[in-house]
Amino acid sequence: MSNPISSYLGLQADALPLREQRMKLIASNLANADTPGFQARDLDFNAALAAAARTREAGGQSPLRERADHIPLPGADALAPFEVARAAAQASLDGNSVDPDAERAAYGRAALEYRASLSFLESKVRTLLTAITGQ
């Protein structure tokens, strides 16, 4: 059974935490720009969002589990299947695949997308408050 509030907020409610996780991955890439052998990672956002939407429609059951009676492991990262390695435009001699300029650009875009999702959710909440208070 789906939650009426999450149904009202729609896809943006699923997208906001995923955008936050993507920003964390990009920040991790930037933090490890000088770490030898570090491989840049990113989130397959569309696949993760589709899985989150399926979870919401299924009433909260994780689509990542193969069977409904499986118990999820504590601390297991549910987004790990959606992490992908980002290929380097120019390979480094120490094996690091982080391109700081590309990562900064990706972080800026991700921050903009996060802010857009947040603005959408804010407008939905304001509309709900207006309906509740009748003003």
C-alpha positions, 0 to 999 in steps of 0.5 A, a space after each residue: 500500500 502506498 503512502 498518500 503523501 509520497 504519492 502526492 510528492 511524486 517522483 521528486 521525493 524519490 529523486 532528492 535522496 538519489 541526487 544527494 547520494 550522487 553529489 556525495 560520490 562526486 565529492 568523494 571523487 574530488 577528495 581523492 583526485 590525488 589518491 593513486 589508483 583511485 577510480 572515479 565513480 558515479 551513480 546511474 541515476 536513471 536506473 536508481 530512480 526507476 528502482 526507487 519508483 518501483 519501490 514506492 509503487 510496490 509499497 516500500 518493498 525493496 526491488 533490490 532483494 531477489 525474494 520478499 522473504 530475504 532480510 536485508 543486511 544491516 549496513 548494506 548499501 542499497 545504491 551499490 548496484 547503481 554505482 558505475 565507474 567513470 572513465 577517465 578522458 586521459 589516463 593518469 600514470 598512477 592509475 587515478 581516473 579522476 578528472 578534477 575539471 570534469 568532476 567540478 562540472 559534474 558537481 555543479 550540475 548535480 547541485 543545480 539538479 538537487 536545488 531544482 528537485 528541492 524547489 519542486 518539493 517546496 512548491 508541492 508542500 506549499 500547495 498542500 499547506 494552502 489546501 489545509 489552511 484554506 488560504 
